[in-house]
């Protein structure tokens, strides 16, 4: 198995993450200033506490996306290696890869007689038509 692939962290990702966290910290500071002013309320204190939590969520979200992308990249690589090993194994044994299923193995389709089907539901259709005439 080759080395694990890693999600490529780009400068733009870090820049946007930094700007997002900086914005939440500035908003928290602004709400704290509003809370400590004479016009401040407990609602401003709540917002001052919430904004850093939002910033932490941005970091958490980015790290989870990075982990999910790493898992996806490694699963793709693993499945390609598995297919390659299966092909090598089948070549060694001289077996061909099965691509179609023989018709002998498939169940025969159910042949419904359309007349019998219509006959079965005719009383219900008559009843529905009669009820609709009211």
C-alpha beads as a LAMMPS data file, in Angstrom:
LAMMPS data file: protein, C-alpha beads

134 atoms
133 bonds

1 atom types
1 bond types

-500.0 500.0 xlo xhi
-500.0 500.0 ylo yhi
-500.0 500.0 zlo zhi

Masses

1 110.0

Atoms # bond

1 1 1 0.000 0.000 0.000
2 1 1 1.360 3.407 -0.901
3 1 1 1.461 6.432 1.390
4 1 1 -1.786 7.964 2.507
5 1 1 -3.071 10.902 0.502
6 1 1 -3.719 14.076 2.416
7 1 1 -6.254 16.812 1.862
8 1 1 -4.382 19.741 0.374
9 1 1 -4.561 22.702 2.734
10 1 1 -4.522 25.835 0.636
11 1 1 -3.604 29.360 1.576
12 1 1 -7.118 30.499 0.643
13 1 1 -8.591 28.015 3.151
14 1 1 -6.415 29.339 5.961
15 1 1 -7.102 32.949 4.944
16 1 1 -10.884 32.470 4.943
17 1 1 -10.770 30.555 8.219
18 1 1 -8.639 33.277 9.820
19 1 1 -10.954 36.012 8.538
20 1 1 -14.008 34.141 9.832
21 1 1 -12.520 33.634 13.296
22 1 1 -11.262 37.236 13.386
23 1 1 -14.750 38.469 12.492
24 1 1 -16.329 36.449 15.307
25 1 1 -13.764 37.760 17.806
26 1 1 -14.342 41.368 16.696
27 1 1 -18.103 40.843 16.986
28 1 1 -17.621 39.372 20.478
29 1 1 -15.487 42.355 21.504
30 1 1 -18.090 44.759 20.127
31 1 1 -20.886 42.990 22.044
32 1 1 -18.748 43.038 25.203
33 1 1 -18.273 46.791 24.807
34 1 1 -22.020 47.192 24.364
35 1 1 -22.626 45.110 27.507
36 1 1 -20.250 47.214 29.615
37 1 1 -21.727 50.488 28.341
38 1 1 -24.583 52.131 30.282
39 1 1 -27.040 51.073 27.573
40 1 1 -25.869 47.428 27.635
41 1 1 -28.087 44.507 28.510
42 1 1 -27.734 40.847 29.352
43 1 1 -28.551 40.092 25.728
44 1 1 -25.277 41.784 24.721
45 1 1 -23.443 39.580 27.222
46 1 1 -25.049 36.516 25.650
47 1 1 -23.901 37.598 22.211
48 1 1 -20.420 38.344 23.543
49 1 1 -20.244 34.731 24.728
50 1 1 -21.817 33.275 21.577
51 1 1 -19.520 34.852 18.997
52 1 1 -16.319 33.071 20.107
53 1 1 -18.271 29.807 20.132
54 1 1 -19.215 30.482 16.509
55 1 1 -15.529 31.043 15.728
56 1 1 -14.656 27.751 17.391
57 1 1 -17.331 26.061 15.320
58 1 1 -15.721 27.387 12.130
59 1 1 -12.411 25.795 13.128
60 1 1 -14.147 22.552 14.137
61 1 1 -16.069 22.468 10.848
62 1 1 -12.905 22.990 8.797
63 1 1 -11.063 20.222 10.660
64 1 1 -13.975 17.788 10.183
65 1 1 -14.171 18.549 6.461
66 1 1 -10.417 17.956 6.219
67 1 1 -10.772 14.597 7.994
68 1 1 -13.685 13.551 5.759
69 1 1 -11.733 14.485 2.643
70 1 1 -8.700 12.517 3.868
71 1 1 -10.922 9.481 4.479
72 1 1 -12.503 9.814 1.031
73 1 1 -9.123 10.102 -0.694
74 1 1 -7.773 7.069 1.146
75 1 1 -10.896 5.000 0.411
76 1 1 -10.612 5.808 -3.301
77 1 1 -6.952 4.816 -3.271
78 1 1 -7.717 1.618 -1.339
79 1 1 -10.505 0.590 -3.741
80 1 1 -8.205 1.127 -6.735
81 1 1 -5.515 -1.019 -5.121
82 1 1 -8.082 -3.705 -4.291
83 1 1 -9.305 -3.824 -7.900
84 1 1 -5.717 -4.074 -9.111
85 1 1 -5.008 -6.970 -6.726
86 1 1 -8.185 -8.771 -7.829
87 1 1 -7.173 -8.451 -11.478
88 1 1 -3.673 -9.754 -10.735
89 1 1 -5.123 -12.666 -8.778
90 1 1 -7.565 -13.585 -11.550
91 1 1 -4.750 -13.419 -14.125
92 1 1 -2.651 -15.799 -12.019
93 1 1 -5.504 -18.288 -11.787
94 1 1 -6.440 -17.828 -15.441
95 1 1 -9.981 -16.763 -14.667
96 1 1 -11.838 -14.086 -16.536
97 1 1 -13.682 -11.348 -14.751
98 1 1 -17.449 -11.950 -14.795
99 1 1 -19.191 -9.065 -16.497
100 1 1 -22.612 -10.525 -17.348
101 1 1 -24.982 -12.951 -15.683
102 1 1 -26.134 -15.993 -17.614
103 1 1 -29.833 -16.085 -18.469
104 1 1 -30.006 -19.525 -16.840
105 1 1 -29.484 -17.900 -13.455
106 1 1 -32.036 -15.164 -13.940
107 1 1 -35.608 -15.824 -12.798
108 1 1 -38.179 -15.951 -15.557
109 1 1 -40.430 -12.910 -15.687
110 1 1 -43.943 -13.295 -14.374
111 1 1 -46.353 -13.360 -17.294
112 1 1 -49.562 -11.723 -16.172
113 1 1 -52.609 -12.028 -18.339
114 1 1 -53.890 -8.488 -18.797
115 1 1 -57.469 -9.669 -19.269
116 1 1 -57.447 -11.588 -15.974
117 1 1 -55.927 -8.578 -14.242
118 1 1 -58.613 -6.234 -15.583
119 1 1 -61.330 -8.747 -14.710
120 1 1 -60.068 -8.894 -11.136
121 1 1 -60.461 -5.142 -10.624
122 1 1 -63.585 -4.576 -12.759
123 1 1 -66.032 -4.547 -9.787
124 1 1 -63.979 -1.901 -8.050
125 1 1 -63.816 0.261 -11.174
126 1 1 -67.582 0.037 -11.596
127 1 1 -68.084 1.016 -7.962
128 1 1 -65.683 3.961 -8.265
129 1 1 -67.409 5.174 -11.433
130 1 1 -70.804 4.925 -9.767
131 1 1 -69.593 6.854 -6.689
132 1 1 -68.138 9.562 -8.905
133 1 1 -71.449 10.228 -10.667
134 1 1 -73.104 11.663 -7.534

Bonds

1 1 1 2
2 1 2 3
3 1 3 4
4 1 4 5
5 1 5 6
6 1 6 7
7 1 7 8
8 1 8 9
9 1 9 10
10 1 10 11
11 1 11 12
12 1 12 13
13 1 13 14
14 1 14 15
15 1 15 16
16 1 16 17
17 1 17 18
18 1 18 19
19 1 19 20
20 1 20 21
21 1 21 22
22 1 22 23
23 1 23 24
24 1 24 25
25 1 25 26
26 1 26 27
27 1 27 28
28 1 28 29
29 1 29 30
30 1 30 31
31 1 31 32
32 1 32 33
33 1 33 34
34 1 34 35
35 1 35 36
36 1 36 37
37 1 37 38
38 1 38 39
39 1 39 40
40 1 40 41
41 1 41 42
42 1 42 43
43 1 43 44
44 1 44 45
45 1 45 46
46 1 46 47
47 1 47 48
48 1 48 49
49 1 49 50
50 1 50 51
51 1 51 52
52 1 52 53
53 1 53 54
54 1 54 55
55 1 55 56
56 1 56 57
57 1 57 58
58 1 58 59
59 1 59 60
60 1 60 61
61 1 61 62
62 1 62 63
63 1 63 64
64 1 64 65
65 1 65 66
66 1 66 67
67 1 67 68
68 1 68 69
69 1 69 70
70 1 70 71
71 1 71 72
72 1 72 73
73 1 73 74
74 1 74 75
75 1 75 76
76 1 76 77
77 1 77 78
78 1 78 79
79 1 79 80
80 1 80 81
81 1 81 82
82 1 82 83
83 1 83 84
84 1 84 85
85 1 85 86
86 1 86 87
87 1 87 88
88 1 88 89
89 1 89 90
90 1 90 91
91 1 91 92
92 1 92 93
93 1 93 94
94 1 94 95
95 1 95 96
96 1 96 97
97 1 97 98
98 1 98 99
99 1 99 100
100 1 100 101
101 1 101 102
102 1 102 103
103 1 103 104
104 1 104 105
105 1 105 106
106 1 106 107
107 1 107 108
108 1 108 109
109 1 109 110
110 1 110 111
111 1 111 112
112 1 112 113
113 1 113 114
114 1 114 115
115 1 115 116
116 1 116 117
117 1 117 118
118 1 118 119
119 1 119 120
120 1 120 121
121 1 121 122
122 1 122 123
123 1 123 124
124 1 124 125
125 1 125 126
126 1 126 127
127 1 127 128
128 1 128 129
129 1 129 130
130 1 130 131
131 1 131 132
132 1 132 133
133 1 133 134
